Amino acid sequence: MNKNSKIYVAGHRGLVGSAILANLESKGYQNIIIRTHSQLDLTNQEAVAHFFQEQKPDYVFLAAAKVGGIVANNTYRADFIYENMMIQNNVIHQSYIHQVKKLLFLGSTCIYPKNAPQPMKEDCLLTGPLEYTNEPYAIAKIAGIKMCESYNLQYNTNFISVMPTNLYGPNDNFDLEKSHVLPALIRKIHLAKLLSENKHDEVVKDLKVNTIEEAEAYLKGFGVSGNSVEIWGSGKPKREFLWSEDMADACVFIMENRDFSDTYQSDEKEVRNTHINIGTGEDVSIKELAETIKETVGFKGNLVFNTDKPDGTMRKLTDVSKLNDLGWKRGVELQEGVSRVYKWYQEGQE
């Protein structure tokens, strides 16, 4: 890519896409195309075809997706598989039709089997059953990987797939019902601190309700009070967390410096598992994460682990050897990242 290349960032408002957009802009790329969902519905085949015919981008970052936490994934199973497959089918196919020079497809490490060996290498894909709760989403993302591989092999396109681990950062989703564990814990512990300090106006403002009684009743359903915050499970499961701006930097690095041919050995008879894990290669327990957030926020109450609730998979850690061998390594440590994203969240409440 050069600074005048026409670059389309699909999904520029989300956690992933906004970080990629900011990274490109910081590096001086000047010809970036963006569209909101209301301007371009990526599940609409005709609309996507028209967009590519009209704009003819040189490079595409496919970060658009329907995403959510465990409850949303398990509840809206049909929506997650349908919408994600429609988005990627339309964008990847039109990228081929209109001769896009390179495309980067972003998936998720939930593509790996529930009981995959740890840390998870790229070649453990399709070696066992998936985690049931997000199986439809994972299958859609696996289909995207195979679509990129297949178009490359049949049509000689240059489509690369990357699988980021759990991300957090600016523009994250802090919805108590639908967000992932890290932003959910930040907001819960933040609200518990406000309650403990009797800052009722701030609680009401944060939750967009009318009274503190209404707010307290709502938060009780999530185990949040001025004295304690309830966390599902034992706190023992371990998870890996990557600062979203580090993820974006890795994505732009790959687009600038690497091609599909760099993702596998040229003497392989069967080209498989060409996707690239993007992560830290390090993990922490949910308990350690919660304690870090508690310290960052300054909450003096208790963290209560509800062992009647499920723990989920005990460990999900990526092997990032392939990414490191391609020449990229992460920058932001977890404690610094938690501090940064908490500050970002607070500024959004002002």
C-alpha positions in Angstrom: 0.0 0.0 0.0 1.1 3.6 -0.6 -0.2 6.7 1.0 -2.6 7.4 -1.9 -3.9 3.9 -2.2 -7.7 3.6 -2.1 -8.4 1.7 1.1 -11.9 0.6 2.2 -12.3 -0.1 5.9 -15.5 -2.1 6.4 -16.9 -1.7 9.9 -15.0 1.5 10.8 -17.3 2.3 13.8 -16.6 -0.9 15.7 -13.8 -1.7 18.2 -11.7 -3.4 15.5 -12.5 -1.1 12.5 -12.1 2.1 14.4 -8.7 1.1 15.6 -7.6 0.2 12.1 -8.9 3.5 10.7 -7.1 5.5 13.3 -3.9 3.6 12.7 -4.1 4.2 8.9 -4.8 7.9 9.5 -1.8 8.2 11.9 0.5 6.7 9.2 -0.6 9.2 6.6 -3.0 7.2 4.4 -5.1 9.8 2.7 -7.6 8.0 0.5 -9.7 5.9 2.9 -13.3 5.0 2.1 -15.8 4.4 4.9 -19.5 3.8 5.0 -21.9 3.5 7.9 -24.5 0.7 8.0 -27.2 3.1 7.0 -25.2 4.2 4.0 -24.2 0.6 2.9 -25.8 -2.6 4.2 -23.1 -5.2 3.7 -25.7 -8.0 3.8 -27.3 -6.6 0.7 -25.6 -8.3 -2.3 -26.8 -5.7 -4.9 -25.7 -2.8 -2.7 -22.3 -4.2 -2.1 -21.8 -4.9 -5.8 -22.8 -1.3 -6.7 -20.4 0.1 -4.1 -17.4 -1.8 -5.4 -18.3 -1.0 -9.0 -18.5 2.7 -8.1 -15.5 3.0 -5.7 -13.1 0.3 -6.9 -10.9 0.1 -3.8 -7.4 -1.1 -4.1 -7.2 -2.6 -0.5 -9.9 -3.8 1.8 -10.0 -4.3 5.6 -13.0 -6.5 6.3 -13.7 -5.7 10.0 -17.5 -5.5 9.7 -19.3 -8.2 11.6 -22.2 -8.9 14.0 -20.5 -9.5 17.3 -21.6 -9.9 20.9 -20.9 -11.7 24.2 -21.8 -15.2 25.3 -25.5 -14.4 25.9 -26.1 -12.7 22.6 -24.2 -15.4 20.6 -26.3 -18.1 22.2 -29.6 -16.3 22.0 -29.4 -14.9 18.4 -27.7 -17.9 16.8 -29.5 -17.6 13.4 -28.7 -13.9 13.2 -25.0 -14.4 13.9 -24.4 -17.1 11.3 -26.6 -15.4 8.6 -25.4 -11.8 8.9 -21.8 -12.7 9.2 -21.8 -15.0 6.3 -23.7 -12.6 4.1 -21.3 -9.7 5.0 -18.1 -11.7 4.2 -19.5 -13.5 1.1 -20.5 -10.2 -0.4 -17.3 -8.3 0.4 -14.9 -11.1 -0.4 -16.6 -11.9 -3.7 -16.8 -8.3 -4.9 -13.2 -7.8 -3.9 -12.4 -10.7 -6.4 -14.7 -9.3 -9.1 -13.2 -5.8 -8.9 -9.6 -7.0 -8.6 -8.8 -5.7 -5.1 -5.0 -5.9 -4.7 -5.2 -7.3 -1.1 -7.9 -8.0 1.4 -7.5 -8.6 5.1 -10.4 -10.6 6.7 -10.7 -10.4 10.5 -12.1 -13.3 12.4 -11.8 -14.5 16.0 -10.0 -17.1 18.0 -13.4 -18.7 18.8 -12.9 -20.6 15.6 -10.7 -23.1 17.5 -12.1 -26.3 19.1 -13.4 -26.0 22.7 -10.7 -28.3 23.9 -7.9 -27.2 21.7 -4.4 -27.8 23.0 -3.0 -24.7 24.7 -1.6 -22.4 23.4 -3.7 -22.7 20.2 -1.8 -23.0 17.0 -3.3 -22.2 13.6 -3.2 -25.9 12.6 -5.6 -27.0 15.3 -8.5 -25.5 13.3 -11.2 -28.1 12.5 -9.7 -30.7 14.8 -12.6 -30.9 17.3 -16.0 -29.6 18.3 -16.5 -25.9 18.9 -17.7 -24.2 22.0 -21.5 -24.6 21.7 -22.6 -21.1 22.7 -20.8 -19.3 19.9 -20.7 -22.1 17.3 -22.8 -20.2 14.6 -20.5 -17.2 14.8 -17.4 -19.4 14.7 -18.6 -21.4 11.7 -19.3 -18.2 9.8 -15.7 -17.0 10.5 -14.3 -20.4 9.5 -16.2 -20.1 6.3 -14.6 -16.7 5.8 -11.1 -18.2 6.2 -11.8 -21.0 3.7 -13.4 -18.5 1.3 -10.2 -16.4 1.3 -8.0 -19.5 0.9 -10.2 -20.9 -1.9 -10.3 -17.7 -3.9 -6.5 -17.3 -3.5 -6.0 -20.9 -4.8 -8.5 -20.7 -7.6 -8.3 -17.1 -8.7 -4.8 -16.1 -7.5 -6.2 -13.3 -5.3 -4.3 -12.0 -2.3 -6.7 -12.4 0.6 -5.3 -12.9 4.1 -7.2 -13.9 7.3 -6.2 -12.9 10.8 -7.7 -14.2 14.0 -7.4 -11.6 16.9 -7.7 -12.8 20.5 -10.0 -11.0 23.0 -9.7 -7.3 22.3 -10.4 -4.2 24.3 -9.8 -0.5 23.9 -11.4 2.7 22.6 -14.9 2.3 21.2 -15.5 -0.9 23.1 -19.0 -2.0 24.0 -19.8 -1.5 27.6 -23.4 -2.7 27.6 -23.9 -4.7 30.8 -26.0 -7.3 28.9 -24.0 -7.7 25.7 -20.4 -6.7 26.3 -17.4 -9.0 26.7 -15.8 -9.6 30.1 -13.2 -6.9 30.4 -15.4 -3.8 29.5 -18.3 -5.4 31.5 -16.1 -5.6 34.6 -14.8 -2.1 34.2 -18.4 -0.7 34.0 -19.7 -2.8 36.9 -16.8 -2.0 39.2 -17.0 1.7 38.2 -20.7 1.8 39.1 -20.1 0.0 42.3 -17.5 2.6 43.3 -19.9 5.5 42.5 -22.6 3.8 44.6 -20.1 3.3 47.5 -19.3 7.1 47.3 -23.0 8.0 47.1 -22.5 9.7 43.7 -26.1 8.9 42.8 -26.4 11.5 40.1 -23.4 10.0 38.2 -24.9 6.5 38.5 -28.3 7.7 37.1 -26.5 9.6 34.3 -24.4 6.5 33.4 -27.4 4.2 33.2 -29.7 6.8 31.6 -32.5 6.1 34.1 -34.7 8.5 36.1 -33.9 7.7 39.7 -31.2 6.1 41.9 -33.8 3.6 43.1 -34.4 2.5 39.5 -30.6 2.3 39.0 -30.0 0.2 42.1 -32.8 -2.2 41.2 -31.3 -2.6 37.7 -27.7 -3.1 39.0 -28.9 -5.6 41.6 -29.7 -7.9 38.6 -26.0 -7.8 37.7 -24.8 -8.3 41.3 -23.6 -4.8 41.6 -23.9 -2.8 44.8 -21.8 -0.2 46.7 -20.3 -3.1 48.8 -19.6 -5.7 46.2 -19.5 -6.9 42.6 -20.6 -10.4 41.6 -18.6 -12.2 38.9 -19.8 -15.3 37.3 -17.8 -18.5 37.9 -14.8 -19.2 40.1 -12.4 -16.7 38.6 -10.0 -19.4 37.7 -10.5 -19.5 33.8 -7.6 -17.8 32.0 -8.0 -15.4 29.1 -5.7 -13.5 26.8 -6.4 -9.8 26.1 -5.0 -7.6 23.4 -5.1 -3.8 23.2 -7.2 -3.0 20.1 -4.6 -0.4 18.8 -1.9 -3.1 18.9 -4.3 -5.4 16.9 -4.8 -2.6 14.4 -1.0 -2.1 14.1 -0.5 -5.8 13.4 -3.2 -5.7 10.7 -1.7 -2.7 8.9 1.8 -4.2 9.2 0.5 -7.4 7.5 -1.2 -5.4 4.7 1.9 -3.3 4.2 4.5 -6.1 4.3 3.1 -9.6 3.8 1.2 -11.5 1.2 -0.9 -14.7 1.2 2.2 -16.6 0.0 3.9 -15.8 3.2 1.3 -17.6 5.3 2.2 -21.2 4.3 5.1 -23.3 3.1 5.4 -23.4 -0.7 6.1 -27.1 -0.7 2.8 -28.0 1.0 0.6 -30.3 -1.1 -2.5 -29.2 0.7 -2.8 -25.5 1.6 -4.6 -25.2 4.9 -4.6 -23.0 8.0 -3.1 -20.0 6.3 -4.8 -17.6 8.8 -2.6 -15.8 11.4 -3.3 -15.5 15.1 -3.0 -12.0 16.5 -2.5 -11.9 20.3 -0.1 -11.5 23.1 0.8 -15.2 23.8 0.1 -14.4 27.5 -3.0 -14.8 29.6 -4.4 -14.0 33.1 -7.1 -15.5 35.2 -10.5 -13.7 35.4 -9.8 -13.2 39.1 -6.4 -11.5 38.3 -8.2 -9.3 35.6 -10.9 -8.3 38.1 -8.3 -7.4 40.8 -6.4 -5.3 38.2 -9.6 -3.4 37.2 -10.6 -3.0 40.9 -7.2 -1.4 41.7 -7.4 0.8 38.6 -10.9 2.0 39.3 -10.2 2.5 43.0 -13.1 0.4 44.3 -12.7 -0.6 48.0 -15.5 -3.2 48.1 -15.5 -7.0 47.6 -15.3 -9.1 44.4 -17.7 -12.1 44.9 -17.2 -15.1 42.6 -20.5 -17.0 42.0 -19.4 -20.6 41.6 -23.0 -21.6 40.8 -22.5 -19.9 37.4 -20.5 -21.6 34.7 -16.8 -21.0 34.1 -16.8 -21.8 30.4 -13.6 -22.9 28.8 -10.8 -22.9 31.4 -8.1 -21.6 29.1 -8.0 -19.9 25.6 -4.5 -18.8 24.7 -3.2 -18.2 21.2 0.2 -19.3 19.9 1.5 -16.2 18.2 4.8 -17.7 16.8 3.6 -17.3 13.2 2.8 -13.6 13.7 6.1 -13.0 15.5 8.0 -14.8 12.7 6.4 -12.4 10.2 8.1 -9.6 12.1 5.5 -8.0 14.5 5.2 -7.9 18.3 2.7 -6.2 20.6 3.4 -3.1 22.6 0.8 -2.4 25.4 0.7 -4.4 28.6 -2.6 -5.3 30.2 -2.3 -3.0 33.3 -1.5 0.0 31.0 -4.3 -0.9 28.6 -6.9 -1.2 31.4 -5.9 2.2 32.7 -6.2 3.7 29.2 -9.6 2.2 28.4 -11.0 3.1 31.8 -10.0 6.7 31.2 -11.6 6.6 27.8 -14.8 5.3 29.3 -14.8 8.0 32.0 -14.3 10.7 29.4 -17.4 9.4 27.5 -19.5 9.9 30.6 -18.6 13.6 31.0 
